Every structure is written in structure tokens, then in C-alpha cells.
Amino acid sequence: MTISKRNGVAWASIAKIAGIAVASISKVSGISKPSAGGEDLTAYTETDPSGYLTVTSSKVTITAIPREDTGTYLYSDMGAGNINGISIDFEGYRDSSSHNSGTINLGVGNDGENAFNSWTDGVVIWWSDSQIKMLAQSVGGVDDSSALLSNDTLYYFTLSRAADSSDWYLYIYSDAARTSLVDTLNATMGGSASNTFEYVYAFAPNGAALAYLGTGYFQNFVIN
């Protein structure tokens, strides 16, 4: 049996095949994690003083959250410097009741429990009205924006970065098989960016004090 730690808690992933216990383990940049079934979001660190999030094992629902820094976070601490090459599959939905931009967001970075507009290092997926914006949070970083997307529609995403690369890519699909490509985004980190990262955010707040409210969800995260 293989035991590792996530967010400071020891855990093990065990299955039985022909009566023999085996551990099913893969690695993301040196971190052991279950290779099947996707991320368990209830094992992520959740800070939600005002109750904007509803979290199940596979889904985080965001309800009428303001664009300001609400102190609301859902993230996994993978350990300092342990995220390098990575690919994250997930699904996302933005409700048409949402106001304007920047309330339904996730990302990968080095800033723990901090609104993303204050990050000094990382990449943010920012659902802005009817577009996805991919923000390179570093000095000199180059952002990108998608074609127009539909509200009240489930999209399928893959966020990826090759090890030691300055480039992050976001592939947006309209189908679960990820064969119907809607758009591809490319954000390039600036010279101040780190080559490694620590946190995966299933939700991160914007931080700008504007009277916009957002509702939607992310689900079915799989990290490779």
C-alpha cells in the first residue's frame, strides 16, 4: 500500500484485484495521486466565510459571488515547486444570470489564498462575460481571449503546460470526447515567472471591487 499526503493529511488509494490489494498511483511532477476517478474536491482546502461555494467530490458550484476579494478559495497545495509539466481536464458552465466579467475563475500559481489579480506568478482562467480570458500573471506576460461562448452551456477544457515552458495552453471543446474544438488559447509567462508552481485552484476570486455577481460551476477535474 502506498501512502502519501495531500494538504497535510495522509491517504491511500486501494483497489482489490483477484483478492490482492494494490495501490493505483500516478505522478504529477513528482507528486503521488490517484490515477483514476479524478480529483476529490472535498479534499481540497476550502475557505468560504460567506457561503458562496457548494463543494462535492467532483463539482464546485459558485452562486452569486461578487467580483471583489471575498476571501473565498478552493485549492490544493501540491507542495512548493512540485507543479511543472501538467495537464488538467475539467468542465465549466456559466449561468446567464451572471453579470459581466471575472467572477467564475480558476488557475495554477504560487500565491496561496490570494485573489488572482494580486498573484505575482501563475496562470488564470477567467470567464469574462461570453469569453474565456487566459491571464499570465507575471511581469511581461502575454494574455489571450477566446471566441464568444454561450452561457448556460457546458464546455470541456484542457489546460496544459510542458515542463519548463513559458507557454500555457487552454483547449476548449463542445463535447465530452474532446473532439470538437471550439478554440485554443495560449498565454505566455513573462521573464519574472517561475518554472514551477505550488497551488491548483478549482476556484479563485478576482479581487476587483466591482458590483458584478457570477454563478456557474466547474467539475470533473482530472490532473495528469
C-alpha positions in Angstrom: 0.0 0.0 0.0 1.3 3.4 -1.0 0.5 6.3 1.3 1.2 10.0 0.6 0.0 13.3 1.8 -2.4 15.9 0.4 -3.0 19.1 2.3 -1.2 17.6 5.2 -3.5 14.6 5.5 -2.2 11.0 4.9 -4.3 9.0 2.5 -4.1 5.8 0.4 -5.8 4.7 -2.7 -6.5 1.0 -2.7 -8.3 -1.4 -5.0 -8.6 -5.2 -4.9 -7.9 -7.4 -7.9 -8.4 -11.1 -7.5 -8.3 -10.7 -3.7 -4.9 -8.9 -3.8 -4.8 -5.3 -2.6 -3.0 -3.0 -5.0 -2.4 0.8 -5.0 -3.2 2.7 -8.2 -0.8 5.7 -8.2 0.4 8.1 -10.8 2.6 11.2 -10.6 2.2 14.8 -11.5 5.7 16.4 -11.4 6.8 14.1 -8.6 3.5 14.1 -6.6 1.7 10.8 -6.0 -2.0 11.0 -6.6 -4.8 8.6 -7.6 -4.7 7.8 -11.3 -8.4 7.1 -11.7 -11.6 8.8 -10.8 -10.4 12.4 -11.0 -9.7 15.0 -8.2 -11.7 14.8 -5.0 -12.6 18.4 -4.4 -13.7 17.7 -0.8 -10.0 17.0 -0.1 -9.1 20.5 -1.3 -8.7 23.4 1.1 -11.9 25.4 1.2 -12.2 28.9 2.6 -15.7 30.3 2.2 -16.8 32.6 5.0 -19.9 33.8 3.2 -21.1 30.5 1.7 -20.7 31.2 -2.0 -19.4 27.7 -2.8 -21.1 24.3 -2.7 -18.5 21.6 -3.0 -18.9 17.9 -3.7 -16.3 15.3 -4.6 -16.4 16.2 -8.3 -18.0 19.7 -8.5 -17.7 23.2 -7.2 -20.8 25.4 -7.7 -20.4 29.1 -7.4 -23.5 31.1 -6.5 -23.9 34.9 -7.0 -20.4 35.6 -5.9 -19.1 39.2 -6.2 -16.1 40.1 -8.3 -14.3 41.6 -5.3 -12.0 39.7 -3.0 -14.4 37.7 -0.9 -11.8 35.6 0.8 -13.3 32.5 -1.0 -10.9 29.9 -2.2 -10.9 26.2 -3.2 -7.4 24.9 -3.8 -4.9 22.0 -3.5 -1.4 22.7 -2.2 0.8 20.3 -4.2 4.0 21.4 -2.4 6.4 24.2 -3.3 7.9 23.7 -6.7 6.1 20.4 -7.4 4.0 21.5 -10.4 5.9 21.8 -13.6 4.6 19.9 -16.7 0.9 19.4 -16.1 -2.4 18.8 -17.9 -5.8 19.4 -16.3 -9.1 18.3 -17.8 -12.2 20.0 -16.4 -15.7 21.1 -17.4 -17.2 24.5 -16.9 -20.6 26.2 -17.0 -21.5 29.9 -16.7 -25.1 30.8 -15.9 -26.8 33.5 -17.9 -27.8 35.3 -14.6 -24.1 36.2 -14.2 -23.2 39.9 -14.5 -20.4 40.9 -16.9 -16.9 39.7 -16.2 -14.4 38.0 -14.0 -16.3 36.1 -11.3 -16.0 32.4 -12.4 -12.3 31.7 -12.3 -9.7 29.0 -11.6 -5.9 28.7 -12.1 -2.4 27.5 -11.2 0.0 29.6 -9.3 2.3 30.2 -6.3 0.2 32.5 -4.2 -1.8 30.8 -1.5 -5.2 32.2 -0.5 -4.9 35.4 -2.6 -7.2 36.9 -5.1 -5.8 36.3 -8.5 -5.4 40.0 -9.5 -2.7 40.1 -6.8 -0.9 37.0 -8.0 2.7 37.6 -8.9 3.1 34.2 -10.6 0.7 31.8 -12.3 -2.0 31.4 -15.0 -5.7 32.2 -14.5 -8.7 31.1 -16.5 -11.1 34.0 -16.2 -14.7 33.5 -17.5 -15.4 37.1 -18.6 -19.0 37.6 -19.8 -19.2 35.5 -23.0 -15.4 34.9 -23.3 -12.7 32.9 -21.6 -9.7 35.0 -20.8 -6.4 33.3 -20.1 -4.2 35.6 -18.0 -0.4 35.2 -17.5 0.1 36.7 -14.0 3.7 37.7 -14.3 5.6 40.9 -15.4 5.7 40.9 -19.2 3.2 38.1 -19.6 1.0 37.8 -22.7 -2.7 37.1 -22.3 -5.2 35.6 -24.7 -9.0 35.6 -25.1 -11.4 33.1 -26.7 -14.1 33.4 -29.3 -17.6 34.1 -28.0 -19.0 31.3 -25.9 -22.6 30.6 -25.0 -24.0 31.0 -21.5 -26.0 28.1 -20.0 -23.8 25.7 -21.9 -21.4 23.1 -20.6 -17.9 23.3 -22.1 -15.0 20.9 -21.8 -11.5 22.2 -21.2 -7.9 21.0 -21.1 -5.3 23.3 -19.5 -1.7 22.2 -20.2 1.9 23.3 -19.9 5.1 21.4 -20.9 7.8 21.1 -18.3 9.9 24.3 -18.1 7.9 26.0 -20.8 6.8 29.7 -20.7 3.6 28.8 -22.6 0.3 27.6 -21.2 -2.4 26.3 -23.5 -6.2 26.1 -23.0 -8.2 23.9 -25.3 -11.9 24.5 -25.3 -14.3 21.8 -26.6 -18.0 21.4 -27.0 -18.1 17.7 -26.4 -17.1 15.3 -23.7 -14.9 13.3 -26.0 -12.9 16.5 -26.7 -13.0 16.1 -30.4 -15.0 19.2 -31.4 -12.5 22.1 -30.7 -14.1 25.5 -30.2 -10.9 27.5 -29.6 -7.3 27.2 -28.4 -5.8 29.9 -26.1 -2.1 30.5 -25.5 -0.8 32.6 -22.6 3.0 33.2 -22.3 4.6 33.9 -19.0 6.9 36.9 -18.6 10.5 36.8 -17.6 9.6 37.2 -13.9 7.7 33.9 -13.9 8.7 30.8 -12.0 9.2 27.5 -13.9 7.4 25.6 -11.1 4.2 26.2 -9.2 2.5 25.1 -5.9 -1.3 25.5 -6.0 -4.1 24.3 -8.2 -7.2 26.4 -7.7 -10.6 25.0 -8.5 -11.9 28.4 -7.7 -10.1 31.7 -7.1 -11.7 35.2 -6.6 -10.9 38.1 -8.9 -10.3 40.8 -6.3 -11.5 43.9 -8.2 -14.2 45.7 -6.1 -16.9 45.9 -8.7 -20.6 45.2 -8.4 -20.7 42.1 -10.6 -22.2 38.8 -9.5 -21.3 35.4 -11.0 -23.0 32.0 -10.9 -21.7 28.8 -12.5 -19.7 25.7 -11.8 -16.6 23.7 -12.5 -16.5 19.9 -12.3 -14.7 16.6 -13.2 -11.1 17.7 -12.7 -8.5 15.2 -13.8 -4.8 16.1 -13.4 -2.1 14.3 -15.4 
